């Protein structure tokens, strides 16, 4: 009998791929892991505080009298480590423990360590003066950490706050998935409403419903307590009532095939176009300016998406095509162009812009296209800087104005009926929207064509693609040219919008920001690229373009870098990835899961065979 029951008793340990084991004991913590993560959290608190982020962001209120963006930057670390300390990797064939009090206690402990970093910083600032190397080591920071009540209070309060926030992070692993979804929806709704305050008020003014926003927002900025409670309760109720409905609706759309799927996609496209056409009519100048800036970066990102996302060519000098498009349009349309000034209509000049930028794409791509990987990235980076320095040089100043640039560029005339210029951001947005529609359609058609499949084959493995008969040189060169042409559209509109072009507008930083947008949104996916531009450029702003959070102007590069590192580690496929790209990046993980699942099935069959054999043996 024991021989029969032993294999069955061992089966749950090896076959429980989805069933969770009982919760771990409360104090059975991995103290080494907690110590390591606590040390990292302390360093993170020091870095955030001494970067002057809490002080600079303290002026932006989230909830009146309760929370500012500065204090929010200090409590993010305890919450993050509190949610992470109890994390378990769930894979096929690997058992895991159910969440319980163990996660809450671990979160509280590591949150207290993170809060202790701020307590230690308050003590150090009060007793040592090292403002010579650390300019932000200031009494202002000490007063902010102490809530204006002294160092002793800061030491105690941050230990308490850190433990409470860390425990809340651990508690998120314990509550049911529905409650967790509702809580996240409530938090994001309140935070989003506070961040989008300027946009909401601008739209409310255009729709003449200022009284509603006056009730939700305080006079000095931020949500009122009543408004935050109502918004949180309403968003939580909607999340609870509508749980699963969005997922089911999306699943139903994805299951459609043929004409039904095309019809559903057409309805969605028309609805989105209607919103984008109607929205600027009710929006003020701030919203339209923001939409125009986002649209310009969407155009640039769509062009780089073809080069990087589809063809897999890491181009760090993409700003060169943006610069060539801007200067070409300026030379062909402006009367102030130093040597050549034909003063062509904007749409006629656009033909010349496309031809010139395509030639520049060929000129840059031809000598470097045979390179691969890091070498190609470095060479394209160099060409991007060469183009900018040529426009800046005295050698070509007689053609492009040198450091003085070209000014008094006329706006874009729309078939002689209207003139689009920076003084009317609504008309600029509509012009950008039209070219974005063209770029989206071109990108979509190319992605599904033979050349698009060749680009993706080169991206996945260039050697195999070449062995399969694809002319990789021509294919990559064509990607360069198409990306250059789409980038030139944005450059031509930019020169007409701003009314002047200078070499300082085309720094290498522009290429890096566009690359971050493509990676963050989802390489190879048009919708992802648009979403990445809306989130990053709309909220944080571009290299020199303001976003909704103007307080983040000096921290843009820091946030861009942190987002890029996080995306590479946690979600390399991007915010809204393409299916093909996701499979490429997670191929090893899926293979490992399949191997583990196969091993588990083999163990099950082996255990069953052993049990049967032993049952047949004579006693």
ABEGO torsion letter per residue (X at the ends): XAAAAAAAAAAAAAABAABBBBBBBAABBBAAAAAAAAAAAAAAAAAAAAAGAAAAAAABBABBGABBAAAAAAAAAAAAAAAAAABBBBBBGBBBBBBBAAAAAAAAAAAAAAAAAAAAAAAAAAABBAAAABAABBAAAAAAAAGGAEAAAAAAAAAAAAAAAAAAAAAAAABBAAAAAAAAAAAAAAAAAAAAAAAAAAAAAAAGAAAAAAAABBAAEEBBAAAAAAAAAAAAAAAAAABGAAAAAAAAAAABBEAAAAAAAAAAAAAAAAAAAAAAAABBAAAAAAAAAAAAAAAAAAAAAAAAAAAGBBBAAAAAAAAAAAAAAAAAABAABAABBAGBBAAAAAAAAAAAAAAAAAAAAAAAAABBEAAAAAAAAAAAAAAAAAAABAAAAAAAGEAAEBBGBBBBBBGGABBBBAABAAAAAAAAAAAAAAAAAAAAAAAABAAAAAAAAAAABAAAAAAAGBBAAAAAAAAAAAAAAAAAAAAAAAAAAAGBBBAAAABAAAAAAAAAAAAAAEBGBAAAAAAAAAAAAAAAEBAABBBABAAAAAAAAAAAAAAAAAAAAABAAEABBBAAAAAAAAAAAAAAAAAAAAAAAAAAAAAAAAAAAAAABBX
